[in-house]
Amino acid sequence: MHESIELIEKLVNSVDIFNRLREQEIEIGVTPKQEVYREDKVVLYHFQSQVEKSFKIPILIVYALVNRPYIVDLQEGRSLVANLLNLGLDVYLIDWGYPNQDDRWLTIDKYINGYINNCIDIIRDRYNLEQINLLGICQGGTFSLCYSSLYPEKVKNLITMVTPVDFHINEGLLNVWSGSSLGTQALDVDLLVDTLGNIPGNFLNFVFVMLKPFQLGVKKYIDLLEIVKYEDKLLNFFRMEKWIFDSPDQAGETFRQFIKDFYQENKLIKGKIEIGNKRVDLGNIRIPILNIYAEQDHLVLPASSLALEKYVGSVDYTVRSFPVGHIGMYVSGKVQKDLPPTIADWLKARE
């Protein structure tokens, strides 16, 4: 009886806090930034630093097409961007925007040889540099690997973070669902894209939740009752919820290519990916690489990321890991204490 009354009190308190929180903006993306380039729906941002820059070469963050990139600048105290700026780095980021039906025919070629290449050229021109540093995250890391293979003369140092490389690690449910073992029997991506055009962000969210249905669909809301009386913790929860459900649709043709060429046929490590009539050869990447992975990642398994060492041509190859899951790489307080210095120290040694 006592436990039931306590639960009711928590629910009443939660309703009161929910109502108050609806009246205020749940801020995400807290670091001041300036738009420096725009093409179609893609925007290149330059973050404004409050400390003197101690790095000569700027770094460009390339995030995945799934979800929004402000997860790297979520809030005060949990912002990879802010922490890198405070260490003296000069930080840029590509925001992919929200594709609509006008964009269903966008290809991976357009994203890599078009948008990424144009953004990098803008930064190079601003600093009169031949090369800049790249930080690719998740799918953005895969794109950054492809770019570095095609344009090695434009990238000085490459950092990959929670980046899939070997897509046929079949312990991963996302890999299996996408067709790493059964191909079109697991997912007929042609039928999906031909039917829907763009792939709805809500559909992908459902897929990700179903990879851990209890933890992501039930348990987190049960655990919410333990923090409802703490407004700061509740705000943190809502910031994450806002990011999780702020899911852009995926350009249909890019989704088709990525599922078929990467997940189903594993062409990246086979040297068979062609982008804009050019073959991606990971062995062509001979620049320094820092490969960062999450030890408890259920979306990008550690083995998928660690496979990179076997295929690149770089002799300057460093691996770092953190004992968290995929999302923990962005929001864990301990990771945000240790990850930015790891990146900064590694880059400083290679300027």
C-alpha positions in Angstrom: 0.0 0.0 0.0 2.8 2.4 1.0 4.6 1.7 -2.3 1.4 2.4 -4.3 0.9 5.7 -2.6 4.6 6.6 -3.2 4.2 5.7 -6.9 1.1 7.9 -7.2 2.9 10.8 -5.6 5.8 10.4 -8.0 3.3 10.4 -10.9 1.6 13.6 -9.6 4.9 15.3 -9.2 6.0 14.2 -12.7 2.8 15.7 -14.2 3.5 19.0 -12.5 7.1 19.2 -13.7 6.1 18.1 -17.2 3.6 21.0 -17.4 6.2 23.5 -16.3 8.8 22.1 -18.7 6.4 22.5 -21.6 6.4 26.2 -20.9 10.1 26.5 -21.4 12.4 25.7 -24.3 14.4 22.5 -23.9 17.6 23.9 -25.4 19.9 21.7 -27.4 23.0 22.8 -29.3 24.3 25.4 -26.8 27.6 26.5 -28.4 27.4 29.7 -30.5 28.0 28.9 -34.2 28.0 30.7 -37.5 26.8 29.5 -40.8 29.6 29.7 -43.3 28.3 27.8 -46.3 24.9 26.4 -47.5 24.1 24.1 -50.3 20.6 22.7 -50.8 19.6 21.7 -47.3 23.2 21.2 -46.1 24.8 23.8 -43.8 28.4 24.1 -42.7 28.8 25.6 -39.3 31.8 27.2 -37.6 31.7 27.1 -33.8 32.7 30.2 -31.9 35.4 29.7 -29.2 35.9 31.7 -26.0 39.5 30.7 -25.8 42.5 31.3 -28.0 43.0 28.7 -30.7 46.2 26.7 -30.2 45.7 24.4 -33.2 46.6 25.7 -36.6 44.6 23.1 -38.6 40.8 23.1 -38.1 38.7 20.0 -37.6 35.5 19.1 -39.5 32.9 16.9 -37.8 31.0 14.7 -40.2 28.0 13.1 -38.5 25.6 10.4 -39.6 22.6 11.0 -41.8 20.4 9.4 -39.1 19.4 11.7 -36.2 20.7 15.2 -35.8 24.3 16.2 -35.2 23.6 18.4 -32.2 24.1 15.3 -30.0 27.8 16.4 -30.1 26.7 19.7 -28.5 23.8 18.5 -26.4 24.1 20.7 -23.3 26.4 22.5 -20.9 28.8 20.0 -19.5 28.0 17.3 -22.0 29.2 18.8 -25.3 32.1 17.3 -27.3 32.2 20.5 -29.4 32.5 22.8 -26.3 35.2 20.6 -24.8 37.2 20.6 -28.0 36.9 24.3 -28.3 38.1 24.8 -24.7 41.2 22.8 -25.6 42.0 25.2 -28.4 40.6 23.4 -31.4 38.9 25.2 -34.3 35.7 23.2 -34.9 33.4 23.0 -37.9 30.4 20.7 -38.4 28.2 19.6 -41.3 24.4 19.7 -40.6 22.7 17.5 -43.2 19.2 19.1 -42.7 15.9 17.4 -43.3 15.6 15.7 -46.7 12.2 15.8 -48.4 10.7 14.1 -51.5 12.7 16.5 -53.7 15.8 14.7 -52.3 14.9 11.1 -52.8 17.3 10.7 -55.7 20.3 12.0 -53.7 23.1 9.5 -54.0 26.1 8.7 -51.8 28.2 10.3 -54.6 26.4 13.6 -54.0 27.0 13.4 -50.2 30.7 12.6 -50.5 31.9 14.1 -53.8 29.4 16.9 -53.5 28.6 18.1 -50.1 31.5 16.9 -48.0 34.1 17.8 -50.7 32.6 21.3 -51.1 32.5 21.9 -47.3 36.2 20.8 -47.0 37.2 23.1 -49.9 35.4 26.0 -48.2 37.4 25.4 -45.0 40.7 24.9 -46.9 40.1 28.2 -48.8 39.3 30.1 -45.6 42.7 29.1 -44.1 44.7 28.8 -47.3 45.5 25.2 -46.3 46.0 22.1 -48.5 44.6 19.7 -45.8 42.3 19.8 -42.8 41.5 17.3 -40.0 38.4 15.1 -40.2 36.3 13.6 -37.3 33.8 11.2 -38.7 31.1 9.8 -36.4 29.1 6.6 -37.0 27.9 6.5 -40.6 29.7 9.9 -40.9 32.9 8.0 -40.1 32.2 5.5 -42.9 31.7 8.5 -45.3 34.9 10.1 -44.0 36.8 6.9 -44.7 35.5 6.9 -48.3 36.4 10.6 -48.7 39.9 10.1 -47.3 40.4 7.3 -49.8 39.2 9.4 -52.7 40.9 12.7 -51.6 43.9 11.8 -49.5 45.6 15.0 -50.4 42.9 17.1 -48.6 42.9 15.2 -45.2 45.8 15.6 -42.8 44.5 13.4 -39.9 41.5 11.2 -39.7 39.5 10.4 -36.6 36.8 7.8 -36.7 34.4 7.4 -33.8 31.9 4.5 -33.4 32.4 3.8 -37.1 31.2 0.7 -38.9 33.8 -0.8 -41.2 33.1 -4.5 -41.4 29.4 -4.8 -41.9 29.3 -8.6 -41.7 29.8 -8.9 -37.9 26.7 -11.0 -37.5 26.5 -10.7 -33.7 25.0 -7.2 -34.3 21.2 -7.2 -34.7 21.3 -4.1 -36.9 23.7 -5.9 -39.3 21.5 -8.9 -39.4 18.3 -6.9 -39.9 19.9 -5.0 -42.7 20.9 -8.2 -44.5 24.5 -9.0 -43.6 23.7 -12.7 -43.6 20.5 -13.1 -45.6 20.7 -10.2 -48.0 17.3 -9.3 -49.5 15.7 -12.2 -47.6 16.2 -10.1 -44.5 15.5 -6.7 -46.0 14.3 -6.1 -49.5 15.6 -2.5 -49.7 14.6 -2.1 -53.3 10.9 -2.8 -52.5 11.1 -0.5 -49.4 12.6 2.4 -51.3 10.5 1.9 -54.5 7.4 2.0 -52.3 8.2 4.7 -49.8 10.6 7.0 -51.7 12.4 8.5 -48.8 12.7 6.3 -45.6 10.8 7.9 -42.8 12.8 8.8 -39.7 10.1 7.3 -37.5 10.5 4.0 -39.2 14.2 3.9 -38.4 13.6 5.0 -34.8 11.2 2.0 -34.5 13.9 -0.3 -35.8 16.5 1.0 -33.4 14.2 0.7 -30.4 13.4 -2.9 -31.4 17.1 -3.8 -31.2 16.7 -3.4 -27.4 12.9 -3.2 -26.9 12.9 -3.5 -23.1 15.7 -1.1 -22.3 14.8 1.5 -24.9 11.0 1.1 -25.0 10.0 0.3 -21.4 12.8 0.5 -18.8 13.9 4.0 -19.4 10.4 5.2 -18.8 10.2 3.1 -15.6 13.5 4.6 -14.5 12.0 8.1 -15.2 9.9 7.8 -12.1 13.1 7.9 -10.0 14.1 11.3 -11.3 10.8 13.2 -11.7 11.4 15.3 -8.7 14.8 16.5 -10.0 14.2 19.1 -12.7 17.8 19.1 -13.9 17.8 15.4 -14.4 14.4 15.5 -16.1 15.7 18.2 -18.4 18.6 15.9 -19.3 16.1 13.1 -20.1 14.0 15.4 -22.3 17.0 16.6 -24.2 17.9 13.0 -25.0 14.3 12.3 -26.0 14.1 15.3 -28.2 17.3 14.2 -30.0 16.2 10.6 -30.3 12.8 11.5 -31.9 14.2 14.3 -34.0 14.9 11.9 -36.9 15.2 13.2 -40.5 13.9 11.1 -43.3 16.6 9.3 -45.3 17.1 10.1 -49.0 15.8 7.0 -50.6 18.6 6.4 -53.1 21.3 6.9 -50.6 19.6 4.5 -48.2 19.3 1.9 -50.9 23.0 2.2 -51.8 24.2 2.2 -48.2 22.1 -0.9 -47.3 23.0 -2.9 -50.4 26.7 -1.9 -50.9 27.8 -1.7 -47.2 25.5 -3.8 -45.1 24.4 -6.6 -47.5 27.5 -6.9 -49.8 30.2 -5.5 -47.4 31.9 -3.9 -50.3 33.9 -1.4 -48.2 36.4 -3.9 -46.9 36.4 -5.8 -50.2 37.5 -2.7 -52.1 34.5 -2.8 -54.3 32.7 0.4 -53.4 32.4 2.8 -56.3 31.5 6.5 -55.7 31.3 8.8 -58.7 33.0 6.2 -60.9 35.9 6.0 -58.5 36.7 3.0 -56.5 37.2 3.3 -52.7 40.3 1.6 -51.6 41.0 1.7 -47.9 44.6 0.8 -48.5 44.9 4.3 -50.2 44.5 5.9 -46.7 48.0 6.4 -45.5 47.4 9.4 -43.2 47.4 9.1 -39.4 44.2 7.5 -38.0 42.7 7.6 -34.5 40.0 5.0 -34.3 37.7 5.4 -31.3 35.1 2.8 -30.3 32.6 2.1 -27.5 33.2 -1.2 -25.8 29.4 -1.8 -25.1 28.1 -0.6 -28.5 25.2 -2.6 -29.7 24.7 -0.6 -32.9 28.3 -0.6 -34.2 30.0 -3.6 -32.6 33.6 -3.1 -31.5 34.7 -5.8 -34.0 33.2 -3.9 -36.8 35.2 -0.8 -36.0 38.4 -2.6 -35.1 38.5 -4.3 -38.5 39.7 -1.0 -39.9 43.4 -1.6 -39.0 43.5 -4.6 -41.4 42.5 -2.6 -44.5 44.0 0.8 -44.3 47.5 1.6 -45.5 48.4 3.9 -42.6 51.4 3.0 -40.4 50.3 5.7 -37.9 47.3 4.0 -36.5 45.9 4.4 -33.0 43.0 2.8 -31.2 41.2 4.1 -28.1 38.1 2.7 -26.4 35.6 3.8 -23.8 33.5 1.5 -21.5 30.1 2.8 -22.7 27.5 2.2 -25.3 26.9 4.0 -28.6 25.1 7.0 -27.1 27.3 7.1 -24.1 30.1 8.3 -26.3 28.3 11.6 -26.6 26.6 12.0 -23.2 28.6 10.2 -20.6 30.2 12.7 -18.2 33.3 10.6 -17.8 33.7 10.1 -21.5 33.3 13.9 -22.1 36.1 14.4 -19.5 38.5 12.0 -21.2 37.6 11.9 -24.9 38.3 15.5 -25.9 41.8 15.5 -24.4 42.4 12.2 -26.1 41.5 13.8 -29.5 43.4 17.0 -28.8 46.6 15.3 -27.6 46.6 13.0 -30.6 46.2 15.8 -33.0 48.7 18.1 -31.3 51.4 15.4 -31.7 50.7 15.4 -35.5 50.4 19.1 -36.3 
